[in-house]
């Protein structure tokens, strides 16, 4: 009788796992549409997205600044301009959430189509949005300056193996 109960328990667990496996399989079939953020400075209080200007060249930025984070989107076909615009919007929003005063964006590319590999798959050129979130020096409060000093002190040690 105990062996028979084990079979029922095993079947119950398997039936509970099947929906989770189906969701996992669907998730693996899609791609991740998220903006990568790499902090290069301490966290600043968030700002409003609409108050963060987007620049496309260093010469457009008229204030001295420091970089507080790096941004990078996901690969898309170069013709998918709506996806590239979505990435630019997400980069601006991410920069605002991290306290940036502005964002400096560019479009990156894998540059060329590659011929079919020995496995028969041709690789097409891909595009993505990348850039930096910036903080104007003139907008730093005394608390911001202390955050920077504390962050630099905490992150100035050597990396040990």
Buried (B, 14 or more C-beta within 10 A) or exposed (E): EEEEEEEEEEEEEEEEEEEEEEEEEEEEEEEEEEBBBEEEBBEBEEBEBEEBBBBEEEEEBEEEBBBBBBBBBBBBEBEBEEBBEBBBBBBBBBBBBBBBBBBBBEBBEBEEEEEEEEEEEEEEEBBBBBBBBBBBEEEBEEEBEEBBEEBEEEEEEEEEE
